Structures are given as structure tokens and as C-alpha cells.
Amino acid sequence: MKKHNLILTAVSALLMLLPVSGYGITSRVISDFNKGWTFHLGDVSEAFSPGFKDNSWRSLNLPHDWAIEGEFSKDNPSGCGGGALPGGVGWYRKSFTIQPQDKGKKVFVDFDGVYMDAEVWINGTTLGKRPYGYISFRYDLTPYLKLGQKNVIAVRVDNSEQPNSRWYSGCGIYRNVWLTVTDPVHVDQWGTYVTTPNVSKNEATIALATQVKNDSKTEVIAQLSSMILNSKGGEVKKSVSTVKIAAGKVYEVKQNLELSKPELWTLQNPYLYKVVSQISVGGKIVDQYETPFGIRSFTFDAQKGFILNGVPTKIKVCVCTTI
């Protein structure tokens, strides 16, 4: 009995690692990249180098804000608007391994937010700078990775120019980081755009614009299947398109689906549907991407104000002032 339980536990653990949905296993894997970082407060000229020794650095998991760990002071240049906390420059580093079986895949790192002016390196090569603090961004790691070996990602965060905000912003990698592995043919980042141009209680038009990217070296013929699921995961509508995409190009596929008796999104019932964008090449599913959305109509009228689904609705606004 004990052996049987051990086998069931092992199988369950394996299944948890697979990117499974009701529509099958795909090659897209999104992994939590928050654990196992090292951090140093202060600038270090060679910290981008993969051979740099960071043994003495602090170990931590993201998200992280070094400002809130500092001392409050009226003399800090951030001022009252910045929380009277210190800014400065900080470095983050992380080692990780990409397995040899991922050869031929695309590997991206996604930062949900870094405050601010971040520069990112992989194995000593700079990937670029993000001169801002309130937007997410992505870099393609693929050309610089060593499969089956240690890879080192380094991030320099510069929040030394103060003051730079009307409110407390924090310092560092203050949002989640993700590692995304996809097939060369995949839905591009933020690649689905869903609108509802016609909405009523009886019928709604769902307009989809899906950007399919071909990062392979050859032209491909791909099939895009777009399924609309209700809140319980049941399929209510489907559209299939076949497209030819040149190597290194992005093709936008437009599809319109008519949905009868839609469940409208309201303040009392914020009902959400989901679009599952599934890409196949040669009959094999190579990618799957999910996008939640609500069906609703709204207008602004000079006399009646804001109207949601044909019903006048009050908008409550919080006005913040600084002295």
C-alpha cells in the first residue's frame, strides 16, 4: 500500500509540472522566476559578468523593495512625495539552467515591473535598458543561453535621480518575474486583442485580432483555432483560420464570432469569458494562449453621463492632492 501511494504521489507531482488544459498539452511553459536571487545595494562595475563572485550578497526572493528597508529621513532626496526613503542603485543576480531538450525553443524573461531605469544582462551580454519604472517588459534570452549549463542573469536598477515621483514608488524589482518557453511559432507577447463592437442581451459580436509570430528560419503554414469558453470552462464558440507566415514575421489573424444570449459584464455580476488561442503546425499543437474578457457596451453622454449596457451608471472618483 505504501509503495502504491508513493507511485501515485510521484505521478501527481509530474502532472503538476505539465502545461495541461482542457485542450491538450502545448509547448508553452510559464515558470515562476522569483526565487533564488542575490542582491547588493550599491553600484558594482563588474556585477554583470557571469564570473563575478556574489557569494557575499544577500539572498532573497522577488518581489523586492529596498527603499522600504531603509531609514525614513527628511534629508532623503525623495522628499515627502517619495516617502522620505532612500533611492540609489541596486544589483540583482540569478543563476539558472535550461535543459538540452529545450533546444529549438524560444526562451523569454518577463519583468512585471522594475523601479526604475533597469538594464538587464544574460551571460555578460546586455539585453537592453528600460528607462522607466511603471511598465512591464520582455527580453529574448534564446541566442545567449548555454543549454545544460549555468546561465547568469544580472539586473542593474538605478533610482538615484530623486525626486522622480509624486508618490512612493519603491526601489528594485517590485513585481513578479517569469520565464516563458515557447515553440518558435507562437502567439506574440500580448498577442490577442478582443473587442465587442456589437452587444445586446440577445447577441454579441466578438472581434479577435491575434498576432501569430514565426521565429523559425522557414516559412510555415499554421492553423489558429480560437475558442470562447464560459466561466465554467465550456466551449461556446469556435473559429479556425489557416495562415502562411514568412520566417521571422508576425501575422495578424482577424476573426469575428457571433455569440447568442451572452452573459453581460456588469458591476453586480462581473462575468468573464476566456479566449483560448491554439496554434497548430503540421497537425501538432505548438502553442496555446489564454485571454480573459468581459462582454459589455458603454457610452459617454453629455446629458446622461456614463452608460453601461444601456443603464446610466455613476462613476466614483477619488481625487488626490498634494500640498
Backbone hydrogen bonds in HBPLUS format (Angstrom, degrees):
<---DONOR---> <-ACCEPTOR-->    atom                        ^
c    i                          cat <-CA-CA->   ^        H-A-AA   ^      H-
h    n   atom  resd res      DA  || num        DHA   H-A  angle D-A-AA Bond
n    s   type  num  typ     dist DA aas  dist angle  dist       angle   num
A0005-ASN N   A0001-MET O   2.95 MM   4  6.26 154.4  2.02 149.5 155.8     1
A0006-LEU N   A0002-LYS O   2.99 MM   4  6.29 150.1  2.08 145.2 153.6     2
A0007-ILE N   A0003-LYS O   3.04 MM   4  6.34 153.9  2.11 149.6 155.9     3
A0008-LEU N   A0004-HIS O   3.05 MM   4  6.36 160.8  2.09 148.8 153.8     4
A0009-THR N   A0005-ASN O   2.92 MM   4  6.12 155.0  1.98 146.1 153.1     5
A0010-ALA N   A0006-LEU O   2.97 MM   4  6.20 156.8  2.03 146.7 152.5     6
A0011-VAL N   A0007-ILE O   2.94 MM   4  6.19 162.9  1.97 154.1 158.5     7
A0012-SER N   A0008-LEU O   2.94 MM   4  6.07 159.9  1.98 147.4 153.1     8
A0013-ALA N   A0009-THR O   2.98 MM   4  6.17 157.1  2.03 146.7 152.7     9
A0014-LEU N   A0010-ALA O   3.02 MM   4  6.26 153.9  2.09 145.6 152.6    10
A0015-LEU N   A0011-VAL O   2.98 MM   4  6.24 158.7  2.02 150.5 156.0    11
A0016-MET N   A0012-SER O   3.10 MM   4  6.34 145.5  2.23 144.1 152.8    12
A0017-LEU N   A0014-LEU O   3.07 MM   3  5.39 143.7  2.21 105.3 115.5    13
A0018-LEU N   A0015-LEU O   3.18 MM   3  5.34 152.1  2.26 103.9 112.1    14
A0020-VAL N   A0018-LEU O   2.87 MM   2  5.55 128.2  2.14 111.5  95.6    15
A0024-GLY N   A0021-SER O   3.19 MM   3  5.47 160.7  2.23 116.6 114.3    16
A0029-VAL N   A0181-VAL O   2.85 MM 152  5.16 154.8  1.92 147.1 155.4    17
A0181-VAL N   A0029-VAL O   2.87 MM 152  5.16 163.4  1.89 149.7 155.4    18
A0031-SER N   A0179-LEU O   2.82 MM 148  5.11 171.6  1.82 151.7 154.0    19
A0179-LEU N   A0031-SER O   2.97 MM 148  5.11 162.5  2.00 145.4 151.2    20
A0033-PHE N   A0177-VAL O   2.93 MM 144  5.20 153.9  2.00 149.0 143.4    21
A0062-LEU N   A0034-ASN O   2.83 MM  28  4.72 166.4  1.85 137.4 140.5    22
A0037-TRP N   A0060-LEU O   3.09 MM  23  5.50 146.4  2.21 172.3 174.1    23
A0060-LEU N   A0037-TRP O   2.93 MM  23  5.50 165.4  1.95 147.1 149.7    24
A0038-THR N   A0093-ARG O   2.80 MM  55  5.21 151.7  1.88 149.0 157.3    25
A0093-ARG N   A0038-THR O   2.99 MM  55  5.21 150.2  2.08 140.6 146.0    26
A0039-PHE N   A0058-ARG O   2.72 MM  19  5.14 145.8  1.84 145.3 156.8    27
A0058-ARG N   A0039-PHE O   3.06 MM  19  5.14 143.9  2.20 163.1 152.2    28
A0040-HIS N   A0091-TRP O   3.00 MM  51  5.26 151.5  2.08 145.3 149.9    29
A0091-TRP N   A0040-HIS O   2.89 MM  51  5.26 162.8  1.92 154.0 159.8    30
A0042-GLY N   A0089-VAL O   2.68 MM  47  5.13 146.0  1.80 148.5 158.2    31
A0047-ALA N   A0044-VAL O   3.35 MM   3  5.56 171.7  2.35 115.5 116.9    32
A0049-SER N   A0046-GLU O   3.09 MM   3  5.74 161.6  2.13 120.6 125.8    33
A0052-PHE N   A0049-SER O   3.11 MM   3  5.36 164.9  2.14 111.9 116.1    34
A0057-TRP N   A0054-ASP O   2.99 MM   3  5.29 158.2  2.04 111.0 118.1    35
A0064-HIS N   A0173-ILE O   2.84 MM 109  5.59 163.7  1.86 137.0 142.7    36
A0066-TRP N   A0171-CYS O   3.01 MM 105  5.59 143.5  2.15 142.8 148.2    37
A0069-GLU N   A0066-TRP O   3.20 MM   3  5.29 142.6  2.35  98.1 108.9    38
A0070-GLY N   A0067-ALA O   2.83 MM   3  5.27 161.3  1.87 115.6 122.0    39
A0073-SER N   A0084-ALA O   2.92 MM  11  5.44 159.5  1.96 150.4 157.3    40
A0076-ASN N   A0073-SER O   3.20 MM   3  5.47 161.0  2.24 105.5 111.1    41
A0079-GLY N   A0076-ASN O   3.15 MM   3  6.11 163.9  2.18 130.4 132.9    42
A0082-GLY N   A0079-GLY O   3.22 MM   3  5.42 134.2  2.44 100.0 111.3    43
A0084-ALA N   A0079-GLY O   2.73 MM   5  4.80 143.6  1.86 159.4 146.9    44
A0083-GLY N   A0080-CYS O   3.04 MM   3  5.06 163.0  2.07 110.1 112.0    45
A0088-GLY N   A0159-ASN O   3.21 MM  71  5.18 135.9  2.42 101.1 101.2    46
A0159-ASN N   A0088-GLY O   2.80 MM  71  5.18 154.8  1.86 165.6 164.8    47
A0090-GLY N   A0157-VAL O   2.91 MM  67  5.23 159.7  1.95 150.0 156.9    48
A0157-VAL N   A0090-GLY O   2.83 MM  67  5.23 173.9  1.83 167.4 168.0    49
A0092-TYR N   A0155-VAL O   2.87 MM  63  5.07 152.3  1.95 146.2 154.7    50
A0155-VAL N   A0092-TYR O   2.80 MM  63  5.07 159.3  1.84 149.2 152.7    51
A0094-LYS N   A0153-ILE O   2.95 MM  59  5.39 145.0  2.07 153.4 161.0    52
A0153-ILE N   A0094-LYS O   2.91 MM  59  5.39 164.7  1.93 160.2 163.2    53
A0096-PHE N   A0151-ASN O   2.91 MM  55  5.34 151.2  1.99 144.8 153.6    54
A0151-ASN N   A0096-PHE O   2.82 MM  55  5.34 154.0  1.88 157.5 166.4    55
A0148-GLY N   A0098-ILE O   2.66 MM  50  5.69 168.7  1.67 163.2 165.7    56
A0102-ASP N   A0099-GLN O   2.98 MM   3  5.73 165.4  2.00 123.4 128.2    57
A0103-LYS N   A0100-PRO O   3.05 MM   3  5.60 151.8  2.13 121.9 122.3    58
A0105-LYS N   A0102-ASP O   3.02 MM   3  5.49 161.1  2.06 135.2 137.0    59
A0106-LYS N   A0182-THR O   2.84 MM  76  5.19 170.2  1.84 152.4 155.8    60
A0182-THR N   A0106-LYS O   2.89 MM  76  5.19 156.1  1.95 144.1 152.1    61
A0141-LEU N   A0107-VAL O   2.83 MM  34  5.55 149.9  1.92 151.8 161.1    62
A0108-PHE N   A0180-THR O   2.80 MM  72  5.09 164.8  1.82 152.6 158.0    63
A0180-THR N   A0108-PHE O   2.88 MM  72  5.09 162.8  1.91 145.7 151.2    64
A0109-VAL N   A0139-TYR O   2.98 MM  30  5.49 158.9  2.03 155.3 162.1    65
A0139-TYR N   A0109-VAL O   3.02 MM  30  5.49 153.4  2.09 151.0 159.5    66
A0110-ASP N   A0178-TRP O   2.86 MM  68  5.04 166.4  1.88 149.2 153.0    67
A0178-TRP N   A0110-ASP O   2.89 MM  68  5.04 157.6  1.94 143.8 151.3    68
A0111-PHE N   A0137-PHE O   2.85 MM  26  5.41 167.6  1.87 171.4 173.2    69
A0137-PHE N   A0111-PHE O   2.93 MM  26  5.41 151.6  2.01 147.6 156.9    70
A0112-ASP N   A0176-ASN O   2.96 MM  64  5.48 164.1  1.99 175.9 176.7    71
A0115-TYR N   A0172-GLY O   2.89 MM  57  5.26 160.9  1.92 154.0 150.3    72
A0172-GLY N   A0115-TYR O   2.77 MM  57  5.26 166.6  1.78 154.3 152.9    73
A0158-ASP N   A0116-MET O   3.03 MM  42  5.79 133.8  2.25 158.0 162.8    74
A0158-ASP N   A0117-ASP O   3.39 MM  41  5.33 149.7  2.49 116.7 125.3    75
A0118-ALA N   A0130-ARG O   3.10 MM  12  5.18 134.6  2.31 140.2 134.9    76
A0130-ARG N   A0118-ALA O   2.74 MM  12  5.18 159.1  1.78 155.8 162.7    77
A0119-GLU N   A0156-ARG O   2.98 MM  37  5.28 150.9  2.07 145.2 154.3    78
A0156-ARG N   A0119-GLU O   2.91 MM  37  5.28 161.1  1.94 155.1 160.3    79
A0120-VAL N   A0128-GLY O   3.23 MM   8  6.07 157.9  2.28 166.0 171.7    80
A0127-LEU N   A0120-VAL O   2.72 MM   7  5.57 175.3  1.72 163.9 162.2    81
A0121-TRP N   A0154-ALA O   2.82 MM  33  5.11 161.4  1.85 153.4 157.9    82
A0154-ALA N   A0121-TRP O   2.96 MM  33  5.11 159.8  2.00 137.5 143.0    83
A0122-ILE N   A0125-THR O   2.89 MM   3  5.30 155.4  1.95 143.5 147.5    84
A0125-THR N   A0122-ILE O   3.02 MM   3  5.30 168.8  2.03 117.7 119.7    85
A0123-ASN N   A0152-VAL O   2.80 MM  29  5.17 172.3  1.81 159.7 161.9    86
A0132-TYR N   A0130-ARG O   2.86 MM   2  5.64 141.2  2.01 101.6  92.0    87
A0144-TYR N   A0141-LEU O   3.00 MM   3  5.83 155.4  2.06 132.8 139.8    88
A0145-LEU N   A0142-THR O   3.47 MM   3  5.64 169.9  2.48 112.4 114.9    89
A0149-GLN N   A0146-LYS O   3.25 MM   3  5.52 160.0  2.29 128.3 126.7    90
A0174-TYR N   A0172-GLY O   3.07 MM   2  5.52 119.1  2.45 107.5  91.2    91
A0215-ASP N   A0184-PRO O   2.80 MM  31  4.67 171.6  1.81 135.2 134.9    92
A0186-HIS N   A0213-LYS O   3.00 MM  27  5.44 152.1  2.08 148.5 156.5    93
A0213-LYS N   A0186-HIS O   2.74 MM  27  5.44 169.7  1.75 170.7 167.6    94
A0188-ASP N   A0211-GLN O   2.91 MM  23  5.69 166.8  1.93 152.9 157.3    95
A0191-GLY N   A0188-ASP O   2.84 MM   3  4.55 121.9  2.18 145.8 131.7    96
A0211-GLN N   A0191-GLY O   2.72 MM  20  4.84 162.2  1.75 145.8 152.2    97
A0193-TYR N   A0209-ALA O   2.88 MM  16  5.08 143.1  2.02 137.5 149.2    98
A0209-ALA N   A0193-TYR O   2.99 MM  16  5.08 144.2  2.13 139.8 149.9    99
A0195-THR N   A0207-ALA O   3.02 MM  12  5.20 160.3  2.06 148.4 154.5   100
A0207-ALA N   A0195-THR O   2.89 MM  12  5.20 164.2  1.91 151.7 155.0   101
A0205-THR N   A0198-ASN O   2.82 MM   7  5.19 156.3  1.87 149.1 154.8   102
A0200-SER N   A0203-GLU O   2.89 MM   3  5.35 128.7  2.16 144.4 159.5   103
A0261-LYS N   A0202-ASN O   2.75 MM  59  4.54 164.2  1.78 125.4 123.2   104
A0204-ALA N   A0259-LEU O   2.88 MM  55  5.19 145.6  2.00 143.0 154.0   105
A0259-LEU N   A0204-ALA O   2.82 MM  55  5.19 170.1  1.83 159.8 163.2   106
A0206-ILE N   A0257-LEU O   2.76 MM  51  5.08 173.5  1.76 160.0 162.3   107
A0257-LEU N   A0206-ILE O   2.90 MM  51  5.08 157.9  1.95 140.6 148.1   108
A0208-LEU N   A0255-GLN O   2.75 MM  47  5.11 177.8  1.75 167.6 168.0   109
A0255-GLN N   A0208-LEU O   2.92 MM  47  5.11 157.9  1.97 142.8 148.9   110
A0210-THR N   A0253-VAL O   2.84 MM  43  5.10 164.4  1.87 147.9 150.4   111
A0253-VAL N   A0210-THR O   2.75 MM  43  5.10 168.1  1.76 149.9 149.5   112
A0212-VAL N   A0251-TYR O   2.86 MM  39  5.30 172.3  1.87 152.6 150.4   113
A0251-TYR N   A0212-VAL O   2.86 MM  39  5.30 165.0  1.88 152.9 154.3   114
A0214-ASN N   A0249-LYS O   2.91 MM  35  5.58 166.7  1.93 166.3 170.7   115
A0248-GLY N   A0214-ASN O   2.72 MM  34  5.32 127.7  1.99 148.7 164.6   116
A0220-VAL N   A0245-ILE O   2.98 MM  25  5.47 161.3  2.02 152.0 155.6   117
A0245-ILE N   A0220-VAL O   2.87 MM  25  5.47 166.2  1.89 164.1 168.1   118
A0222-ALA N   A0243-VAL O   2.84 MM  21  5.45 149.3  1.94 160.2 166.8   119
A0243-VAL N   A0222-ALA O   2.84 MM  21  5.45 166.7  1.86 164.1 168.4   120
A0223-GLN N   A0280-SER O   2.87 MM  57  5.10 162.1  1.91 150.0 155.4   121
A0280-SER N   A0223-GLN O   2.90 MM  57  5.10 155.0  1.96 143.7 151.9   122
A0224-LEU N   A0241-SER O   2.74 MM  17  5.22 160.6  1.78 161.6 166.4   123
A0241-SER N   A0224-LEU O   2.89 MM  17  5.22 157.6  1.94 145.0 152.5   124
A0225-SER N   A0278-GLN O   2.82 MM  53  5.10 171.5  1.83 156.9 159.4   125
A0278-GLN N   A0225-SER O   2.86 MM  53  5.10 171.6  1.87 153.1 155.8   126
A0226-SER N   A0239-SER O   2.81 MM  13  5.28 170.0  1.82 163.9 166.5   127
A0239-SER N   A0226-SER O   2.95 MM  13  5.28 149.0  2.04 142.7 152.7   128
A0227-MET N   A0276-VAL O   3.00 MM  49  5.12 164.1  2.03 141.0 144.8   129
A0276-VAL N   A0227-MET O   2.82 MM  49  5.12 164.9  1.84 152.8 157.9   130
A0228-ILE N   A0237-LYS O   2.85 MM   9  5.19 167.2  1.87 147.2 150.8   131
A0236-VAL N   A0228-ILE O   2.81 MM   8  5.73 172.0  1.81 167.4 168.8   132
A0229-LEU N   A0274-LYS O   2.78 MM  45  5.14 165.9  1.80 154.7 159.7   133
A0274-LYS N   A0229-LEU O   3.04 MM  45  5.14 146.2  2.16 144.5 148.4   134
A0230-ASN N   A0234-GLY O   2.85 MM   4  5.43 153.8  1.92 147.3 153.4   135
A0233-GLY N   A0230-ASN O   2.95 MM   3  5.32 165.0  1.97 116.8 121.0   136
A0249-LYS N   A0246-ALA O   3.20 MM   3  5.54 151.3  2.29 137.8 133.5   137
A0265-TRP N   A0295-ILE O   2.75 MM  30  5.45 168.2  1.76 148.2 151.3   138
A0266-THR N   A0269-ASN O   3.10 MM   3  4.94 163.4  2.13 113.1 116.7   139
A0271-TYR N   A0269-ASN O   2.69 MM   2  5.53 134.1  1.89 114.2  98.7   140
A0273-TYR N   A0293-PHE O   2.78 MM  20  5.41 157.3  1.83 176.8 174.1   141
A0293-PHE N   A0273-TYR O   2.99 MM  20  5.41 157.5  2.05 134.0 135.7   142
A0275-VAL N   A0291-THR O   2.78 MM  16  5.06 168.6  1.79 143.2 146.1   143
A0291-THR N   A0275-VAL O   2.87 MM  16  5.06 152.4  1.95 144.0 152.8   144
A0277-SER N   A0289-TYR O   2.75 MM  12  5.06 173.5  1.76 164.5 162.6   145
A0289-TYR N   A0277-SER O   2.85 MM  12  5.06 152.5  1.93 140.0 149.4   146
A0279-ILE N   A0287-ASP O   2.92 MM   8  5.18 166.3  1.94 142.9 147.1   147
A0286-VAL N   A0279-ILE O   2.80 MM   7  5.81 160.7  1.83 152.1 158.8   148
A0287-ASP N   A0279-ILE O   3.40 MM   8  5.18 152.8  2.48 139.1 137.2   149
A0281-VAL N   A0284-LYS O   2.88 MM   3  5.36 153.8  1.95 149.4 149.9   150
A0284-LYS N   A0281-VAL O   3.14 MM   3  5.36 165.3  2.17 109.7 113.9   151
A0309-ASN N   A0297-SER O   2.76 MM  12  4.93 169.0  1.77 144.6 148.2   152
A0299-THR N   A0307-ILE O   2.97 MM   8  5.24 146.9  2.08 140.9 151.1   153
A0307-ILE N   A0299-THR O   2.83 MM   8  5.24 165.3  1.85 161.2 161.4   154
A0301-ASP N   A0305-GLY O   2.76 MM   4  4.77 160.0  1.80 130.5 137.6   155
A0305-GLY N   A0301-ASP O   2.74 MM   4  4.77 143.3  1.87 133.4 137.5   156
A0313-THR N   A0306-PHE O   2.80 MM   7  5.65 170.6  1.81 158.9 159.8   157
A0308-LEU N   A0311-VAL O   2.91 MM   3  5.19 154.7  1.97 148.0 139.6   158
A0311-VAL N   A0308-LEU O   2.92 MM   3  5.19 162.2  1.95 112.5 118.4   159
